[in-house]
Amino acid sequence: MGSTGSIGTQTLDIVRMHPDKLNLFGITAHTNWETLANQINEFRPAYALLADASFFNKLKESITHDQTTLLCGHQEMDHLVRADDTDTVINSLVGFSGFRPTILALSAGKKVALANKESLVVGGELLAPYLNGNYDRLIPIDSEHSAILQCLVGEDIENIDKLIITASGGPFRSWSNSQIRKATVRDALRHPNWEMGSKITIDSATMMNKGLEVIEAHWLFGLPIKRIEAVVHPQSIVHSMVVFKDGSIKAQMGLPDMRLPIQYALTFPDRWPLASRHIDWSVQQQLTFEPVDPVRFPCFDLALQAIENGDYAPAVLNASNEVAVDRFLKEEISYIQISEIVEKSLSHITNSDTLSVESLEAVDREARAFARFI
């Protein structure tokens, strides 16, 4: 799901490398019909889905064969993720839209390789029954959580003292408060280490991304928030660490390349060869670490407050942040207004209904409506 985005296209790189091991059953996109058409013509999956119906005719006209059944609309995605012919669903959708497919795939007995962190941020409590401690049903693709998983292989969860999630610091790591207040969209999209979609790149700039990852780790690994720490590591070589109760630390390291955690999610607990760049140990290397500054990055603290408050707060956090980031990218608001909109939304939106998929969707709609007009 989300085959035309950054994670999706890199996943297809893995498929190209291992045609003898992987069979591509279906691919989906939202509006990017041109890239989807190219992927259909190359891989010839059994099914391909375009969510936006306005481009469906253009997609059909671009297909050069009849081996792929073309689907249209979000409703069809619900059926596709539960199809009997698949064993693994890769979810690289952006935002809350990825939550429903995640829970549908899990309920249908599929293994889910998850790059959609919002699924756990918003609906972690509903997904918790599928997290059995063996990590064989819901496997993270995020480099940080994949790193933690790799460090935990062969370890007893009871021996963990703390999880350390690393952050690059984004484009504003060394900027002053006064500089950040004047940040433009172009400034915020200039990530120093990773090539990602625009939404996650802005989240990296605000450090909201790191707050969401702390929440994600809380649900994935079953540790309280106070035992999950984020540190800034500008080199992005150490992807995360696990501190054990005897004081020893395991770290997973490697040059930035999202294909590694993608492939590991597909092969876990095994490893396959991957044609990737390796660290050159013949030259001097420097690894530095520094704390997250909550004054310059208020979104990080807002995320921690939301998970501490629980109930629907993470859903409000996520929805209002998605809207605020979209408004910033459209240059409707300034950079610093992103955190202001999220904070006001958290204060305004409440709900006392029993937690369910439907109630989460209702809160999501309410929070988005509020965030669009403040």
Phi, psi and omega in degrees: 000126183085047187286345184265353179277185183300310180293319181298314181292326178287330174296320179292334171300319179296319179299319178298322183288334187229058181295340179278345184248335187240135176241119183275113183271316183207154177222150180224152174216163180270295181234343188283074186291329183293311177296319179300318179299318178297320179293320178297316182293329179279311189265337179051055179292164179296323182224148172218138185234134171245120185289323183272113185292339185293341180250008188294320179296321177297321178298311183302319182291343184265354184274133187260006182211175181241023183273349182246127173277124182267132180241158181219136175102152182296328182299321180295332179296324178302319179287321185296318183289345179255008184301139183297333187279002181246150172246340183227134175245124176262117183256102176243028175291156181260129172082194186296339179302340181276351185290310183301313177300326179298310184288329177293317180295317179296318180293338178270005176087012181277154166277133180246121171267113196252116170251358180266088186295336181297334177303315181279325180298313184276316188241029182305322181295325179281335179272346184307322180300340180269356180263091190268007181087348177264348177058029181259359178252316182236104188248125184286143173259335176312135185300325182291316182282329172298320178298316179298315179302316180297324178288338185268350180301125181085000181253153175272127182303333181291343181271000180281133172263317186202149171255136178245113179261126182269151178228141178291334187094348177065191184288344186251018184304320183255010180278149175278167178302317182295323177292317182298324181298336182259008185298138178260172176300317180299318179300313186290335181274359183268074181285137186285336190235327189243149171256114186222173175293164186296321183295311182291333177292320176293320177299326176292322180295320181276348186071007172301322180306319182288325175296318177297323180290327175296316178298316179301315180296323178304314181282319183296318189248359171071028179254147176293155183304324183295346179254019176233121187237143175251137176228147178276128181225091191301332185284341181054040176261315173274118187269338169178168182221156173238125176262126181263166188291346175269004177093350178285154184230133171253136177232140172259129187233158176164160177293149182302118179196105185292345179295332180295305178294331177297310182295321181296324178296327179283328187257348186315132005266012179274173175229141175246159174299147178218124178282091182226164177288143178247156176294134178269100183280359177277352177244158183294134179243147177229126177241121182236154181221144179210156182287159174284133180269107184290340180288315180280340182231070184295337180298329179297313180293325178299322178295317179294321177297321182296316181287329176294321179288328175069204183051240185263001182302315178299326178294319177294315177306309185294313183296313182293325177293318179301316180293315181298317179297318178298318179294323177294315180298330176274001179062032174276333180227166177275168180301314184290342178288344177302307181293326180295319179294318179297315181298316179295323179295318179298326180283332189266320189268122176224160179202136182250006181291157174297137183295128178204170177301317183293318181291325176296319178295323178293315178296321177302314179296318181295316181294322178294316180299318180295315184291338181287338190236014177254000000 
